[in-house]
Each structure stands twice: as structure tokens, then as C-alpha cells.
Amino acid sequence: MSGHHIIPLKALLGAGVALLVLTFLTVAVTWIHIPEPFNVVVAIAIAVVKAAVVCLIFMNLYWDNKFNTLVFLSSILFLLIFIAITLLDTLFRDIPFGIY
């Protein structure tokens, strides 16, 4: 273990404000007309930033041993690889009789 770390109140409040602003931004993106494939990309990008804030501040990855951050990021990479392989499989399926 890398020891116990007490998170400063300033960091907690900053993370809370950032998450609140990003949540409002996510809702604002739904009201703005963005072309079809890009609205999902913007929403996922905002969600990734929110997840990064939660992981860095509330899971203490910012102050923890960098090896733990590497393990966490490699697990996310493998998750993305498995999802990509699954989505590639759906491209080559035969859809019977035009049923979607």
C-alpha cells in the first residue's frame, strides 16, 4: 500500500463543482442541435471526463502509486478491445429477411 492520504477540501469541492458543471453541460448538449453521429461522441467525451475526475479524486489515483493507475488504465484498454471485437462481430452477421 502507498499509505493513507487525506484529500484536501479544496480538491473535493473542485471535483464536485466540476462534476456539477459537466452534468449541466451534458444536459445542455441534448438541447443543442448537433449532427447525428457527433452528439453521441460529445456525450461520451463528457462522460469520460467525468469518470476521469471521479477516478482521480475520489479513488485517490492522483495521489496513489502510479502502478495502480497503470493497472486501472490497462483494464480500461482491455475493456475497449473486448467491446470493439464484439462490435466487429456484429458487422458480419446475416440479417434474415431484412429484419433489423
N, C-alpha and C positions, 0 to 999 in steps of 0.2 A: 504494500500500500504506500501511497505517496504522502500520507498524513492527512490530518483533518484541516480543512480550510473554511474559514468563516467568510461568507460573501459580504462585501460592503453593501450598505443600504443604498448607496448611490447606484451601484450596478443593478441591484434588484429593481429599483424604481425606474431606471433607464430601460431595462428589459421589459418591464411592464408597460411603460409608455410606448416603446417600440412595437410591442405586440398589439396594443390597442390601436395605434396608428395603422399598422399593417392590416388589421382586421377591417377598419373603416375603408382602407384602400381596396381591399378585396370586394367589399360591398359596392364601392364606387365604380369599380371596373365592370360590374354587372349592369350598371345604368348607362355607361358609355358604350356607344356603338363601335365595336372593334370587329374587323372581318373574322369570319368563322374559325379558321384554324388557330388564329393568334389569340383569341380570347381565352382559350384553354391554356395556351402556353404562358400567357401573362398570369393567369390564376395559379398555375402550378409553380411559376417562378416566385410569386409572393409566398406561397405555402412553403417552398424550400427555404426561403429567407427566415420565415417564422420558425420553422423546425431547427434551423441553424442557431437562432437566438436561444431557443429552449435548450438545445443540446449544450451549447457553450456555457450558458449562465447557470441554468437550473440543474444540469447534470455535471457541472463543475469540470467540463472538458477544457475550458480555457486555462484553468489553474492546475489541472491534473498532469500526470506523466504523459508525454507526447506519444508513447507507445499505445496507450489506451485510445487516444484519438486516431491513431493509425489503424487499430483493430476495428474501431467503430466505422471509419470511412471505408475500409475494405469490406466490411459486412454490407454496407450500403451498395458498394460496387457490385458485389455478387448478387444482391437482390435485383439490381437493374439488369444484370446479364441474364438472370433467370426469367425476368419479365420479358426481355427482348426476345429470348429464344421462344418463349410461349407465343408472343405476338407474331413471330416469323412463321410459326406453325399454322396460325390461322390464315395466313396469306395463301396457302396452298391447299386448302380444303375445298372439296367439291360441294357446291350448294345444290341440292336436288330440286329440280323443277322451279328454280328461281325464287325459292322461299328464303327470306332474309331473317 
